[in-house]
Amino acid sequence: MPAAPDSRAPPASGAPPAPGAPPAPGAPPAPGAVLLEVVGGTALAGLGIAAVELAATAVPAVGVWAGAAVAAIFLGLPLLMARLRGFSGDPLGIGRAPILPGLKLGLLAALVIAVPFIVGYDLLATQVFKQTRFAGPGLLSYGEAYQGIPAATPGFVLLYEEGHGLAVANHTASPVVVLATRADGGATRVILRPHARHLLSSQEAASWRLHRVHGGALPEVRTGAALSPLVARDLVTTTPAGERVYTFHHTRGRSWLLWYLLSQLLVVALPEEAFFRGWVLGRLRAGLLEPRRRLFGVPFGAAHVLSALLFALIHLVVTPSPHRLLVFFPGLLFAWLGERSRAIVAPVVHHAFSNALLRVAIRTYL
């Protein structure tokens, strides 16, 4: 395979500028200046993400738009930096190469990595964490809106998927009653005290009601992932005693996986890869020396390692736990895919597939 072109070299006549190159031929940017630029840009992105997280915590309604806001930060910062610094070309790395070859490469890499990932995850889950295989909900789900455990939101009843059922958490100052109808026709009645939580089984969660112990206004019900009001599929009814009752009907299915994969592609993988494998790696490749080593036929050096390191560090902003640094290793693979395809399509596809595979694996064990 021929070596990838040097991104610091002047473009050939009629060819578009190489990624990260200055608008006119000349000396490559100084390595120190490039490092300061990408580290400063990554730090600025981290501050923006932290601000979004704080806003979502303070104002739960902001949580609905948190993912879109973070995506805007990852996509907007490179464009802003390119404009301020006068760079030409494609700072996001989206259109540097044809889409179809990158798509094929991303899918091929996903298939290759799937088997060792599944085997490794199974060993970790069963041998280290002592989880039971196939004990989780698997692909059957109440929907993407119920994914994730929400933060305690005062004044609301929260509803989110847990295991094979739905967890109902009362974060109001008054008790509420949860009345669930089972498949055998029986019923379960639970008085949910303030700040208490109850888990409905998959059978009970199919049809259940919520009302106050002593009547009065019912609290708003919000779901796990999107803190938006939940509208009952049945009308709000009134009992003979004058109590207003919410009645909910839920059906578990597998369509959530399609929406999850689409959201990972557009809201997570595309913005993150555009930032780290498009802008960060492009700028580092323009300012650092051409890699002396090749990894499976692809130039691979300090720029790729640094981009993966910055990718890992920014994950500490949302979850400040050392295990989050393990994404450094997928970051190396994403950098290799970006270098191999000369664009971000391949790492975007593989990134989204990896996240979806991890989600399915987590749901398989309990």
Summary of the structure (lengths in Angstrom):
residues: 366
radius of gyration: 24.7
end to end distance: 45.6
largest distance: 83.2
contacts: 1159
relative contact order: 0.17
helix: 49%
strand: 15%
